[in-house]
């Protein structure tokens, strides 16, 4: 295995250029799906890498529950500085497990709190209008999903802008954007190098919903105006962190500029020689290398342990 076992831990450093290329050249729908897949695969590979380091590095620690033959020199030689790496892997695995647990717990608590707030106020169209002086609007997933809007947000937008807002939030629910957001948040809690992908997915999910809203209302400028006005009404609002929100904090000027420009092509994947194709190819290669490195290390360790096991 050698140093190749460490590749899945550091390959996510390529996340930033991948995210930038995808944001600039791919349709938001493709960007969201591609970057989420990359995040999940790299997070799984990182976790597998930590588990391998843990097994090899801690097998020789006195009192460990692992078989004695797992601490043979041939096994330890498969990982550089095996004992140091193993001890470090223990702390990292504990931190990763705690971060993932806290991420899921926070997500569930936010959803539960939001559901309690809208209990009994949902009308037939799936809207929950809350009497609140703070302007906000967000999609609350579930069965059924709901769109939560404050009276302050409705009062601050024109009727046609409200139509764009509702179309935007319906797109979040229909395309289940909350799953992409949660998956990338969990991935970035496993490996912090994946945070650029998490931020890129949060942005591309909003852009995806923007494009769907523009398609439904049939006016890109109207949708851009609604996004800009909602952001001016609530520039610092974070009523439901982790849920898709119409006036979510972030690069609002980029969203508005994209809506004022031509609609991105919604067809199949772009040709390989184009910038969009390059973005997809770089992302695919990086993910494949990470997955193959983790798989190679796992298979190599299994073969080494099998050879070291007495029969």
Phi and psi in degrees as GROMACS dihedral restraints (atoms count N, CA, C in turn):
[ dihedral_restraints ]
;  ai    aj    ak    al  type     phi  dphi    fc
    3     4     5     6     1    61.2    20    10
    4     5     6     7     1  -148.4    20    10
    6     7     8     9     1   -69.9    20    10
    7     8     9    10     1   -13.4    20    10
    9    10    11    12     1   -65.0    20    10
   10    11    12    13     1   -22.1    20    10
   12    13    14    15     1   -66.2    20    10
   13    14    15    16     1   -21.0    20    10
   15    16    17    18     1   -86.6    20    10
   16    17    18    19     1   -10.8    20    10
   18    19    20    21     1   -56.8    20    10
   19    20    21    22     1   -44.8    20    10
   21    22    23    24     1   -60.2    20    10
   22    23    24    25     1   -21.1    20    10
   24    25    26    27     1   -78.7    20    10
   25    26    27    28     1   -29.7    20    10
   27    28    29    30     1  -107.2    20    10
   28    29    30    31     1   -17.8    20    10
   30    31    32    33     1   -61.3    20    10
   31    32    33    34     1   -30.1    20    10
   33    34    35    36     1   -59.1    20    10
   34    35    36    37     1    -9.5    20    10
   36    37    38    39     1   -60.9    20    10
   37    38    39    40     1   -21.1    20    10
   39    40    41    42     1   -77.6    20    10
   40    41    42    43     1     1.2    20    10
   42    43    44    45     1   -63.0    20    10
   43    44    45    46     1   -38.7    20    10
   45    46    47    48     1   -63.9    20    10
   46    47    48    49     1   -53.2    20    10
   48    49    50    51     1   -63.1    20    10
   49    50    51    52     1   -35.2    20    10
   51    52    53    54     1   -61.7    20    10
   52    53    54    55     1   -45.1    20    10
   54    55    56    57     1   -62.4    20    10
   55    56    57    58     1   -41.8    20    10
   57    58    59    60     1   -65.2    20    10
   58    59    60    61     1   -45.3    20    10
   60    61    62    63     1   -61.5    20    10
   61    62    63    64     1   -45.0    20    10
   63    64    65    66     1   -65.7    20    10
   64    65    66    67     1   -43.1    20    10
   66    67    68    69     1   -59.9    20    10
   67    68    69    70     1   -39.4    20    10
   69    70    71    72     1   -80.5    20    10
   70    71    72    73     1   -28.2    20    10
   72    73    74    75     1  -123.5    20    10
   73    74    75    76     1   -12.1    20    10
   75    76    77    78     1  -106.2    20    10
   76    77    78    79     1   154.7    20    10
   78    79    80    81     1   -62.1    20    10
   79    80    81    82     1   142.3    20    10
   81    82    83    84     1   -53.7    20    10
   82    83    84    85     1   -33.9    20    10
   84    85    86    87     1   -64.3    20    10
   85    86    87    88     1   -46.5    20    10
   87    88    89    90     1   -65.2    20    10
   88    89    90    91     1   -40.4    20    10
   90    91    92    93     1   -60.7    20    10
   91    92    93    94     1   -46.5    20    10
   93    94    95    96     1   -60.5    20    10
   94    95    96    97     1   -48.2    20    10
   96    97    98    99     1   -68.3    20    10
   97    98    99   100     1   -43.3    20    10
   99   100   101   102     1   -65.0    20    10
  100   101   102   103     1   -49.1    20    10
  102   103   104   105     1   -68.7    20    10
  103   104   105   106     1   -32.0    20    10
  105   106   107   108     1   -65.8    20    10
  106   107   108   109     1   -43.6    20    10
  108   109   110   111     1   -61.5    20    10
  109   110   111   112     1   -43.7    20    10
  111   112   113   114     1   -61.5    20    10
  112   113   114   115     1   -44.5    20    10
  114   115   116   117     1   -59.7    20    10
  115   116   117   118     1   -46.7    20    10
  117   118   119   120     1   -66.1    20    10
  118   119   120   121     1   -45.2    20    10
  120   121   122   123     1   -62.4    20    10
  121   122   123   124     1   -46.2    20    10
  123   124   125   126     1   -67.0    20    10
  124   125   126   127     1   -34.2    20    10
  126   127   128   129     1   -66.7    20    10
  127   128   129   130     1   -41.5    20    10
  129   130   131   132     1   -63.7    20    10
  130   131   132   133     1   -42.0    20    10
  132   133   134   135     1   -64.4    20    10
  133   134   135   136     1   -39.6    20    10
  135   136   137   138     1   -62.8    20    10
  136   137   138   139     1   -42.0    20    10
  138   139   140   141     1   -64.7    20    10
  139   140   141   142     1   -42.6    20    10
  141   142   143   144     1   -61.4    20    10
  142   143   144   145     1   -40.1    20    10
  144   145   146   147     1   -61.2    20    10
  145   146   147   148     1   -44.0    20    10
  147   148   149   150     1   -64.1    20    10
  148   149   150   151     1   -38.4    20    10
  150   151   152   153     1   -65.0    20    10
  151   152   153   154     1   -39.5    20    10
  153   154   155   156     1   -64.0    20    10
  154   155   156   157     1   -44.5    20    10
  156   157   158   159     1   -61.7    20    10
  157   158   159   160     1   -38.3    20    10
  159   160   161   162     1   -63.1    20    10
  160   161   162   163     1   -46.1    20    10
  162   163   164   165     1   -63.5    20    10
  163   164   165   166     1   -49.1    20    10
  165   166   167   168     1   -69.8    20    10
  166   167   168   169     1   -41.1    20    10
  168   169   170   171     1   -79.5    20    10
  169   170   171   172     1   -25.9    20    10
  171   172   173   174     1  -103.0    20    10
  172   173   174   175     1    -4.2    20    10
  174   175   176   177     1   -62.9    20    10
  175   176   177   178     1   -27.7    20    10
  177   178   179   180     1   -94.3    20    10
  178   179   180   181     1     0.5    20    10
  180   181   182   183     1   -74.6    20    10
  181   182   183   184     1   129.5    20    10
  183   184   185   186     1   -59.1    20    10
  184   185   186   187     1   139.2    20    10
  186   187   188   189     1    85.0    20    10
  187   188   189   190     1     1.0    20    10
  189   190   191   192     1   -74.4    20    10
  190   191   192   193     1   153.2    20    10
  192   193   194   195     1   -82.6    20    10
  193   194   195   196     1     0.7    20    10
  195   196   197   198     1   -79.1    20    10
  196   197   198   199     1   155.0    20    10
  198   199   200   201     1   -59.3    20    10
  199   200   201   202     1   146.6    20    10
  201   202   203   204     1   -63.5    20    10
  202   203   204   205     1   -36.2    20    10
  204   205   206   207     1   -69.7    20    10
  205   206   207   208     1   -11.5    20    10
  207   208   209   210     1   -72.8    20    10
  208   209   210   211     1   -11.7    20    10
  210   211   212   213     1   -98.7    20    10
  211   212   213   214     1    12.4    20    10
  213   214   215   216     1   -61.9    20    10
  214   215   216   217     1   151.2    20    10
  216   217   218   219     1   -55.7    20    10
  217   218   219   220     1   -35.4    20    10
  219   220   221   222     1   -63.4    20    10
  220   221   222   223     1   -35.8    20    10
  222   223   224   225     1   -71.4    20    10
  223   224   225   226     1   -45.8    20    10
  225   226   227   228     1   -65.2    20    10
  226   227   228   229     1   -31.5    20    10
  228   229   230   231     1   -68.6    20    10
  229   230   231   232     1   -13.8    20    10
  231   232   233   234     1   -73.8    20    10
  232   233   234   235     1   -16.5    20    10
  234   235   236   237     1  -128.2    20    10
  235   236   237   238     1   126.5    20    10
  237   238   239   240     1   -65.0    20    10
  238   239   240   241     1   137.9    20    10
  240   241   242   243     1    52.4    20    10
  241   242   243   244     1    53.0    20    10
  243   244   245   246     1   -59.4    20    10
  244   245   246   247     1   -44.3    20    10
  246   247   248   249     1   -67.2    20    10
  247   248   249   250     1   -44.1    20    10
  249   250   251   252     1   -62.6    20    10
  250   251   252   253     1   -44.0    20    10
  252   253   254   255     1   -64.1    20    10
  253   254   255   256     1   -39.3    20    10
  255   256   257   258     1   -65.8    20    10
  256   257   258   259     1   -44.5    20    10
  258   259   260   261     1   -63.7    20    10
  259   260   261   262     1   -40.0    20    10
  261   262   263   264     1   -65.7    20    10
  262   263   264   265     1   -36.2    20    10
  264   265   266   267     1   -63.3    20    10
  265   266   267   268     1   -31.7    20    10
  267   268   269   270     1   -60.1    20    10
  268   269   270   271     1   -51.2    20    10
  270   271   272   273     1   -63.5    20    10
  271   272   273   274     1   -40.1    20    10
  273   274   275   276     1   -67.0    20    10
  274   275   276   277     1   -41.0    20    10
  276   277   278   279     1   -63.8    20    10
  277   278   279   280     1   -38.6    20    10
  279   280   281   282     1   -64.0    20    10
  280   281   282   283     1   -44.6    20    10
  282   283   284   285     1   -64.0    20    10
  283   284   285   286     1   -41.1    20    10
  285   286   287   288     1   -64.5    20    10
  286   287   288   289     1   -44.2    20    10
  288   289   290   291     1   -62.7    20    10
  289   290   291   292     1   -42.1    20    10
  291   292   293   294     1   -65.7    20    10
  292   293   294   295     1   -41.9    20    10
  294   295   296   297     1   -64.0    20    10
  295   296   297   298     1   -42.7    20    10
  297   298   299   300     1   -65.1    20    10
  298   299   300   301     1   -41.3    20    10
  300   301   302   303     1   -62.4    20    10
  301   302   303   304     1   -45.1    20    10
  303   304   305   306     1   -65.6    20    10
  304   305   306   307     1   -35.4    20    10
  306   307   308   309     1   -63.7    20    10
  307   308   309   310     1   -47.0    20    10
  309   310   311   312     1   -66.0    20    10
  310   311   312   313     1   -42.2    20    10
  312   313   314   315     1   -63.7    20    10
  313   314   315   316     1   -42.1    20    10
  315   316   317   318     1   -64.0    20    10
  316   317   318   319     1   -41.5    20    10
  318   319   320   321     1   -60.6    20    10
  319   320   321   322     1   -46.2    20    10
  321   322   323   324     1   -66.7    20    10
  322   323   324   325     1   -37.3    20    10
  324   325   326   327     1   -67.5    20    10
  325   326   327   328     1   -39.7    20    10
  327   328   329   330     1   -63.9    20    10
  328   329   330   331     1   -44.5    20    10
  330   331   332   333     1   -64.7    20    10
  331   332   333   334     1   -41.1    20    10
  333   334   335   336     1   -65.4    20    10
  334   335   336   337     1   -42.3    20    10
  336   337   338   339     1   -63.9    20    10
  337   338   339   340     1   -40.5    20    10
  339   340   341   342     1   -66.5    20    10
  340   341   342   343     1   -38.1    20    10
  342   343   344   345     1   -67.9    20    10
  343   344   345   346     1   -36.7    20    10
  345   346   347   348     1   -64.5    20    10
  346   347   348   349     1   -35.5    20    10
  348   349   350   351     1   -67.9    20    10
  349   350   351   352     1   -31.0    20    10
  351   352   353   354     1  -101.3    20    10
  352   353   354   355     1     3.9    20    10
  354   355   356   357     1   -60.1    20    10
  355   356   357   358     1   123.1    20    10
  357   358   359   360     1    84.2    20    10
  358   359   360   361     1     3.9    20    10
  360   361   362   363     1  -121.0    20    10
  361   362   363   364     1    18.2    20    10
  363   364   365   366     1   -91.8    20    10
  364   365   366   367     1   127.7    20    10
  366   367   368   369     1   -90.3    20    10
  367   368   369   370     1  -172.5    20    10
  369   370   371   372     1   -67.8    20    10
  370   371   372   373     1   -27.0    20    10
  372   373   374   375     1   -85.8    20    10
  373   374   375   376     1     4.6    20    10
  375   376   377   378     1    84.6    20    10
  376   377   378   379     1    14.5    20    10
  378   379   380   381     1   -97.7    20    10
  379   380   381   382     1   141.5    20    10
  381   382   383   384     1  -120.0    20    10
  382   383   384   385     1   104.2    20    10
  384   385   386   387     1   -96.0    20    10
  385   386   387   388     1   114.3    20    10
  387   388   389   390     1  -101.0    20    10
  388   389   390   391     1   131.9    20    10
  390   391   392   393     1   -71.9    20    10
  391   392   393   394     1   102.3    20    10
  393   394   395   396     1  -149.4    20    10
  394   395   396   397     1   138.2    20    10
  396   397   398   399     1   -79.8    20    10
  397   398   399   400     1    -8.5    20    10
  399   400   401   402     1   -96.7    20    10
  400   401   402   403     1   124.8    20    10
  402   403   404   405     1   -77.5    20    10
  403   404   405   406     1   128.8    20    10
  405   406   407   408     1  -161.8    20    10
  406   407   408   409     1   161.1    20    10
  408   409   410   411     1  -157.3    20    10
  409   410   411   412     1   131.5    20    10
  411   412   413   414     1  -154.6    20    10
  412   413   414   415     1   161.8    20    10
  414   415   416   417     1   -94.7    20    10
  415   416   417   418     1   127.6    20    10
  417   418   419   420     1  -108.2    20    10
  418   419   420   421     1   104.7    20    10
  420   421   422   423     1   -70.1    20    10
  421   422   423   424     1   159.6    20    10
  423   424   425   426     1   152.9    20    10
  424   425   426   427     1  -166.3    20    10
  426   427   428   429     1  -124.7    20    10
  427   428   429   430     1    94.9    20    10
  429   430   431   432     1   -87.6    20    10
  430   431   432   433     1   163.2    20    10
  432   433   434   435     1   -74.9    20    10
  433   434   435   436     1   154.1    20    10
  435   436   437   438     1  -134.3    20    10
  436   437   438   439     1   153.6    20    10
  438   439   440   441     1  -108.7    20    10
  439   440   441   442     1   121.1    20    10
  441   442   443   444     1  -103.5    20    10
  442   443   444   445     1   124.6    20    10
  444   445   446   447     1  -135.0    20    10
  445   446   447   448     1   135.8    20    10
  447   448   449   450     1   -87.4    20    10
  448   449   450   451     1   154.7    20    10
  450   451   452   453     1   -63.4    20    10
  451   452   453   454     1   -30.6    20    10
  453   454   455   456     1   -65.2    20    10
  454   455   456   457     1   -37.9    20    10
  456   457   458   459     1   -68.1    20    10
  457   458   459   460     1   -42.3    20    10
  459   460   461   462     1   -63.9    20    10
  460   461   462   463     1   -40.0    20    10
  462   463   464   465     1   -68.3    20    10
  463   464   465   466     1   -27.4    20    10
  465   466   467   468     1   -85.9    20    10
  466   467   468   469     1    -9.9    20    10
  468   469   470   471     1  -114.0    20    10
  469   470   471   472     1   149.9    20    10
  471   472   473   474     1   -72.8    20    10
  472   473   474   475     1   166.4    20    10
  474   475   476   477     1   -60.4    20    10
  475   476   477   478     1   -43.3    20    10
  477   478   479   480     1   -70.4    20    10
  478   479   480   481     1   -31.3    20    10
  480   481   482   483     1   -67.8    20    10
  481   482   483   484     1   -35.4    20    10
  483   484   485   486     1   -64.3    20    10
  484   485   486   487     1   -35.5    20    10
  486   487   488   489     1   -62.2    20    10
  487   488   489   490     1   -41.3    20    10
  489   490   491   492     1   -64.7    20    10
  490   491   492   493     1   -39.7    20    10
  492   493   494   495     1   -60.9    20    10
  493   494   495   496     1   -48.3    20    10
  495   496   497   498     1   -63.4    20    10
  496   497   498   499     1   -41.3    20    10
  498   499   500   501     1   -62.3    20    10
  499   500   501   502     1   -39.1    20    10
  501   502   503   504     1   -61.0    20    10
  502   503   504   505     1   -48.7    20    10
  504   505   506   507     1   -69.9    20    10
  505   506   507   508     1   -34.4    20    10
  507   508   509   510     1   -63.3    20    10
  508   509   510   511     1   -35.0    20    10
  510   511   512   513     1   -64.9    20    10
  511   512   513   514     1   -39.7    20    10
  513   514   515   516     1   -58.1    20    10
  514   515   516   517     1   -44.0    20    10
  516   517   518   519     1   -71.0    20    10
  517   518   519   520     1   -44.6    20    10
  519   520   521   522     1   -64.2    20    10
  520   521   522   523     1   -38.9    20    10
  522   523   524   525     1   -94.6    20    10
  523   524   525   526     1     4.8    20    10
  525   526   527   528     1    53.6    20    10
  526   527   528   529     1    52.0    20    10
  528   529   530   531     1   -66.0    20    10
  529   530   531   532     1   -24.1    20    10
  531   532   533   534     1   -62.5    20    10
  532   533   534   535     1   -28.3    20    10
  534   535   536   537     1   -69.7    20    10
  535   536   537   538     1   -40.6    20    10
  537   538   539   540     1   -63.2    20    10
  538   539   540   541     1   -42.7    20    10
  540   541   542   543     1   -64.1    20    10
  541   542   543   544     1   -43.9    20    10
  543   544   545   546     1   -67.6    20    10
  544   545   546   547     1   -40.7    20    10
  546   547   548   549     1   -61.6    20    10
  547   548   549   550     1   -43.4    20    10
  549   550   551   552     1   -73.7    20    10
  550   551   552   553     1   -30.1    20    10
  552   553   554   555     1   -67.0    20    10
  553   554   555   556     1   -40.6    20    10
  555   556   557   558     1   -65.3    20    10
  556   557   558   559     1   -41.4    20    10
  558   559   560   561     1   -62.4    20    10
  559   560   561   562     1   -42.3    20    10
  561   562   563   564     1   -71.0    20    10
  562   563   564   565     1   -23.2    20    10
  564   565   566   567     1   -74.4    20    10
  565   566   567   568     1   -26.4    20    10
  567   568   569   570     1   -76.0    20    10
  568   569   570   571     1   -44.3    20    10
  570   571   572   573     1  -135.7    20    10
  571   572   573   574     1   108.6    20    10
  573   574   575   576     1   -58.8    20    10
  574   575   576   577     1   -21.0    20    10
  576   577   578   579     1   -65.7    20    10
  577   578   579   580     1   -12.2    20    10
  579   580   581   582     1   -90.7    20    10
  580   581   582   583     1     3.0    20    10
  582   583   584   585     1   -61.7    20    10
  583   584   585   586     1   -36.3    20    10
  585   586   587   588     1   -57.9    20    10
  586   587   588   589     1   -34.9    20    10
  588   589   590   591     1   -70.0    20    10
  589   590   591   592     1   -36.8    20    10
  591   592   593   594     1   -61.2    20    10
  592   593   594   595     1   -46.4    20    10
  594   595   596   597     1   -65.1    20    10
  595   596   597   598     1   -37.7    20    10
  597   598   599   600     1   -66.3    20    10
  598   599   600   601     1   -39.3    20    10
  600   601   602   603     1   -67.6    20    10
  601   602   603   604     1   -39.3    20    10
  603   604   605   606     1   -60.1    20    10
  604   605   606   607     1   -41.7    20    10
  606   607   608   609     1   -69.8    20    10
  607   608   609   610     1   -45.9    20    10
  609   610   611   612     1   -67.4    20    10
  610   611   612   613     1   -30.7    20    10
  612   613   614   615     1   -65.2    20    10
  613   614   615   616     1   -39.8    20    10
  615   616   617   618     1   -66.3    20    10
  616   617   618   619     1   -40.1    20    10
  618   619   620   621     1   -65.7    20    10
  619   620   621   622     1   -37.9    20    10
  621   622   623   624     1   -60.0    20    10
  622   623   624   625     1   -47.9    20    10
  624   625   626   627     1   -66.3    20    10
  625   626   627   628     1   -34.9    20    10
  627   628   629   630     1   -59.6    20    10
  628   629   630   631     1   -46.1    20    10
  630   631   632   633     1   -65.3    20    10
  631   632   633   634     1   -37.9    20    10
  633   634   635   636     1   -66.8    20    10
  634   635   636   637     1   -40.1    20    10
  636   637   638   639     1   -64.1    20    10
  637   638   639   640     1   -42.0    20    10
  639   640   641   642     1   -63.1    20    10
  640   641   642   643     1   -36.6    20    10
  642   643   644   645     1   -67.6    20    10
  643   644   645   646     1   -40.3    20    10
  645   646   647   648     1   -69.0    20    10
  646   647   648   649     1   -46.9    20    10
  648   649   650   651     1   -81.3    20    10
  649   650   651   652     1   -15.7    20    10
  651   652   653   654     1    74.2    20    10
  652   653   654   655     1    22.4    20    10
  654   655   656   657     1  -151.2    20    10
  655   656   657   658     1   109.0    20    10
  657   658   659   660     1   -71.2    20    10
  658   659   660   661     1   -37.2    20    10
  660   661   662   663     1   -66.9    20    10
  661   662   663   664     1   -37.8    20    10
  663   664   665   666     1   -62.5    20    10
  664   665   666   667     1   -44.8    20    10
  666   667   668   669     1   -63.7    20    10
  667   668   669   670     1   -40.7    20    10
  669   670   671   672     1   -62.1    20    10
  670   671   672   673     1   -41.6    20    10
  672   673   674   675     1   -65.5    20    10
  673   674   675   676     1   -38.8    20    10
  675   676   677   678     1   -65.0    20    10
  676   677   678   679     1   -42.7    20    10
  678   679   680   681     1   -61.9    20    10
  679   680   681   682     1   -45.8    20    10
  681   682   683   684     1   -64.8    20    10
  682   683   684   685     1   -44.2    20    10
  684   685   686   687     1   -67.6    20    10
  685   686   687   688     1   -39.5    20    10
  687   688   689   690     1   -62.9    20    10
  688   689   690   691     1   -37.7    20    10
  690   691   692   693     1   -67.4    20    10
  691   692   693   694     1   -36.3    20    10
  693   694   695   696     1   -69.0    20    10
  694   695   696   697     1   -32.8    20    10
  696   697   698   699     1   -69.7    20    10
  697   698   699   700     1   -38.2    20    10
  699   700   701   702     1  -135.4    20    10
  700   701   702   703     1    67.2    20    10
  702   703   704   705     1   -68.5    20    10
  703   704   705   706     1   -22.5    20    10
  705   706   707   708     1  -120.3    20    10
  706   707   708   709     1    12.9    20    10
  708   709   710   711     1   -74.6    20    10
  709   710   711   712     1   134.1    20    10
  711   712   713   714     1  -140.5    20    10
  712   713   714   715     1    66.3    20    10
  714   715   716   717     1   -67.0    20    10
  715   716   717   718     1   -40.6    20    10
  717   718   719   720     1  -130.7    20    10
  718   719   720   721     1    77.5    20    10
  720   721   722   723     1   -59.2    20    10
  721   722   723   724     1   134.7    20    10
  723   724   725   726     1    96.5    20    10
  724   725   726   727     1   -15.6    20    10
  726   727   728   729     1  -101.5    20    10
  727   728   729   730     1   153.0    20    10
  729   730   731   732     1   -70.2    20    10
  730   731   732   733     1   124.7    20    10
  732   733   734   735     1  -127.6    20    10
  733   734   735   736     1   142.9    20    10
  735   736   737   738     1   -63.6    20    10
  736   737   738   739     1   -41.8    20    10
  738   739   740   741     1  -106.4    20    10
  739   740   741   742     1    41.4    20    10
  741   742   743   744     1   -62.9    20    10
  742   743   744   745     1   143.1    20    10
  744   745   746   747     1   -60.1    20    10
  745   746   747   748     1   143.8    20    10
  747   748   749   750     1   150.2    20    10
  748   749   750   751     1  -164.4    20    10
  750   751   752   753     1   -76.5    20    10
  751   752   753   754     1    69.4    20    10
  753   754   755   756     1   -58.5    20    10
  754   755   756   757     1   -43.3    20    10
  756   757   758   759     1   -57.3    20    10
  757   758   759   760     1   -35.2    20    10
  759   760   761   762     1   -67.6    20    10
  760   761   762   763     1   -39.2    20    10
  762   763   764   765     1   -64.0    20    10
  763   764   765   766     1   -43.7    20    10
  765   766   767   768     1   -65.1    20    10
  766   767   768   769     1   -44.3    20    10
  768   769   770   771     1   -62.6    20    10
  769   770   771   772     1   -38.2    20    10
  771   772   773   774     1   -65.4    20    10
  772   773   774   775     1   -38.4    20    10
  774   775   776   777     1   -71.5    20    10
  775   776   777   778     1   -29.1    20    10
  777   778   779   780     1   -77.3    20    10
  778   779   780   781     1   -14.1    20    10
  780   781   782   783     1   -93.4    20    10
  781   782   783   784     1  -174.8    20    10
  783   784   785   786     1   -69.9    20    10
  784   785   786   787     1   154.5    20    10
  786   787   788   789     1   -66.8    20    10
  787   788   789   790     1   136.9    20    10
  789   790   791   792     1   -68.1    20    10
  790   791   792   793     1   148.6    20    10
  792   793   794   795     1   -62.7    20    10
  793   794   795   796     1   131.1    20    10
  795   796   797   798     1  -104.0    20    10
  796   797   798   799     1    15.3    20    10
  798   799   800   801     1   -79.7    20    10
  799   800   801   802     1  -149.3    20    10
  801   802   803   804     1   -76.8    20    10
  802   803   804   805     1  -175.6    20    10
  804   805   806   807     1   -64.0    20    10
  805   806   807   808     1   143.9    20    10
  807   808   809   810     1   -70.8    20    10
  808   809   810   811     1   162.7    20    10
  810   811   812   813     1   -64.6    20    10
  811   812   813   814     1   155.0    20    10
  813   814   815   816     1   -65.4    20    10
  814   815   816   817     1   -27.1    20    10
  816   817   818   819     1   -81.5    20    10
  817   818   819   820     1    -7.0    20    10
  819   820   821   822     1   -86.4    20    10
  820   821   822   823     1   161.7    20    10
  822   823   824   825     1   -57.7    20    10
  823   824   825   826     1   -37.5    20    10
  825   826   827   828     1   -65.6    20    10
  826   827   828   829     1   -41.4    20    10
  828   829   830   831     1   -63.8    20    10
  829   830   831   832     1   -37.9    20    10
  831   832   833   834     1   -62.1    20    10
  832   833   834   835     1   -41.9    20    10
  834   835   836   837     1   -60.4    20    10
  835   836   837   838     1   -46.5    20    10
  837   838   839   840     1   -64.5    20    10
  838   839   840   841     1   -39.1    20    10
  840   841   842   843     1   -68.4    20    10
  841   842   843   844     1   -43.7    20    10
  843   844   845   846     1   -60.7    20    10
  844   845   846   847     1   -43.6    20    10
  846   847   848   849     1   -63.8    20    10
  847   848   849   850     1   -42.6    20    10
  849   850   851   852     1   -65.2    20    10
  850   851   852   853     1   -43.5    20    10
  852   853   854   855     1   -63.6    20    10
  853   854   855   856     1   -46.0    20    10
  855   856   857   858     1   -60.8    20    10
  856   857   858   859     1   -42.5    20    10
  858   859   860   861     1   -66.8    20    10
  859   860   861   862     1   -41.2    20    10
  861   862   863   864     1   -63.7    20    10
  862   863   864   865     1   -42.2    20    10
  864   865   866   867     1   -62.8    20    10
  865   866   867   868     1   -42.6    20    10
  867   868   869   870     1   -62.6    20    10
  868   869   870   871     1   -45.8    20    10
  870   871   872   873     1   -65.8    20    10
  871   872   873   874     1   -42.3    20    10
  873   874   875   876     1   -67.4    20    10
  874   875   876   877     1   -36.9    20    10
  876   877   878   879     1   -63.9    20    10
  877   878   879   880     1   -44.6    20    10
  879   880   881   882     1   -65.3    20    10
  880   881   882   883     1   -42.2    20    10
  882   883   884   885     1   -66.1    20    10
  883   884   885   886     1   -42.0    20    10
  885   886   887   888     1   -62.4    20    10
  886   887   888   889     1   -42.9    20    10
  888   889   890   891     1   -65.2    20    10
  889   890   891   892     1   -40.0    20    10
  891   892   893   894     1   -65.5    20    10
  892   893   894   895     1   -45.3    20    10
  894   895   896   897     1   -64.4    20    10
  895   896   897   898     1   -42.6    20    10
  897   898   899   900     1   -61.9    20    10
  898   899   900   901     1   -41.7    20    10
  900   901   902   903     1   -65.3    20    10
  901   902   903   904     1   -41.2    20    10
  903   904   905   906     1   -61.4    20    10
  904   905   906   907     1   -41.9    20    10
  906   907   908   909     1   -65.6    20    10
  907   908   909   910     1   -40.0    20    10
  909   910   911   912     1   -65.6    20    10
  910   911   912   913     1   -42.7    20    10
  912   913   914   915     1   -66.2    20    10
  913   914   915   916     1   -37.5    20    10
  915   916   917   918     1   -64.5    20    10
  916   917   918   919     1   -40.8    20    10
  918   919   920   921     1   -67.7    20    10
  919   920   921   922     1   -32.7    20    10
  921   922   923   924     1   -84.3    20    10
  922   923   924   925     1   -10.9    20    10
  924   925   926   927     1   -81.1    20    10
  925   926   927   928     1   124.2    20    10
  927   928   929   930     1   -72.1    20    10
  928   929   930   931     1   145.2    20    10
